[in-house]
Amino acid sequence: MANALGYVSETKNGFEGSLAMMNLAAAIRLDKNTEKEMDGQPDYRIFAGETSTEIGGGWVRKAKNTGREYISITLADPQIGPRRIYANLAPVKGKEGRHVILWNPS
């Protein structure tokens, strides 16, 4: 079962939108990591709120079944809770440039 944690739209440098969870609602921004030097570093850095606090990262992955690229994201912040949240960024069907943040419970 996948739950939407928020929605973002494509921008020149990544994505912008909002998180909307039970205990947290905040503006969110995913910026391309222009300082990436190694494979383990994220392809996107994730920032939230008015202070642009860094709360996670995003890695471009390729789906095993379809071969399509998607972004796997990890969120961590005291306001989110004691555990990391794992999610995927997926395009919204019929909405060009719009993506949903889908919680991945595994």
Buried (B, 14 or more C-beta within 10 A) or exposed (E): EEEBBBBBEBBEEBBBBBBBBEEBEBBBBBBBBEEBEEEEEBBBBBBBBEEEEEBBBBBEEEEEEEEEEBBBBBBBBEEBEEEEBBBBBBBBEEEEEBBBBBBBEE
